[in-house]
Amino acid sequence: MTTPHDIPLQIISPNASSERRITPSWTIAHLKTKLESVTGIPPGSQRLLLKGVGGGGDGVDGGDRVIEAEDEESCVVGEWPLRRGGELVVQDTRPPTARPNLTDPSSVPKYEMPSSQYAALPDSVLAWKRAQKLGRFDPDAPSPAALAQKHTDIALSKGLKPGLRCRVSTGSTGGSGEKDKMEGRRGTIRFLGDVPEIAAREGEKGGGYWVGVELDEPVGRNDGGFGEGGKRYFVCGAKHGVFVRPERVEVGEWPVLGLGTEEEVEEEEEEI
């Protein structure tokens, strides 16, 4: 709830910046408690700096003032020259090693629905595929073993081997309904075989034979492995690695492209 005397201030901290209405009758301790939910900084570790109001002080620019008092439980913030639209900087006095990294989403625990619970949902994508008999629910679809053998046969027929130069092709459906080969990314084959990580993520369609390619340019998806601590199938630079199906790989004397001769490629779902 606000009162007619509330003053809007721009709250600035290392992790956030937003406008909040401040009541001058609040004590400093109460203000810091309010600011914790905005900045993520505990009240005992906050240093409040009111910008551009004059006064200065030790270690403070001439136009800034620190909001502090010996008894912050009774001293009210209205004793400082608050003005509409002013800036209140909330500094974190904790050592850098003691501050949580609030800008790194990878460190935040994430909810993962159990596969059994997802399978029981009536309005999920999986339920729709089941009703439409698509993918693994298609009674006429080849078995995972048949698909794996198909990819293996294609790799053998194309003569794919580690160390060979190659080009990764993509397809687009033309007016005739046939897939037209398009010039693709160039690189070197570094790996041939099963990749359990893809199978675990993609399900049955991710099983079988994959080709690991080190691309000439950093337009790939990985560095030959699967994240920190994950298995590494080959070594290459960041974003130079990609795993594709054998049908998308064509071996040949493909030289490294020079500047100004890049060939655009459409990304497909089968590229991991």
MOKA-V546896 format. One record per helix or strand. SS is the DSSP state (2 for helix, 1 for strand). FROM is the first residue (numbers start at 1). LEN is the number of residues. If there is no record, write none. Layout:
ss->SS from->FROM len->LEN
ss->SS from->FROM len->LEN
This chain:
ss->1 from->7 len->7
ss->1 from->17 len->6
ss->1 from->27 len->1
ss->2 from->28 len->12
ss->2 from->43 len->3
ss->1 from->46 len->5
ss->1 from->57 len->1
ss->1 from->60 len->1
ss->1 from->65 len->3
ss->1 from->76 len->1
ss->2 from->77 len->3
ss->1 from->86 len->7
ss->2 from->96 len->3
ss->2 from->105 len->3
ss->2 from->115 len->5
ss->2 from->125 len->8
ss->2 from->135 len->3
ss->2 from->144 len->15
ss->1 from->165 len->9
ss->1 from->179 len->16
ss->2 from->196 len->11
ss->1 from->209 len->7
ss->1 from->222 len->1
ss->1 from->225 len->1
ss->1 from->232 len->1
ss->1 from->241 len->4
ss->2 from->246 len->3
ss->1 from->249 len->3
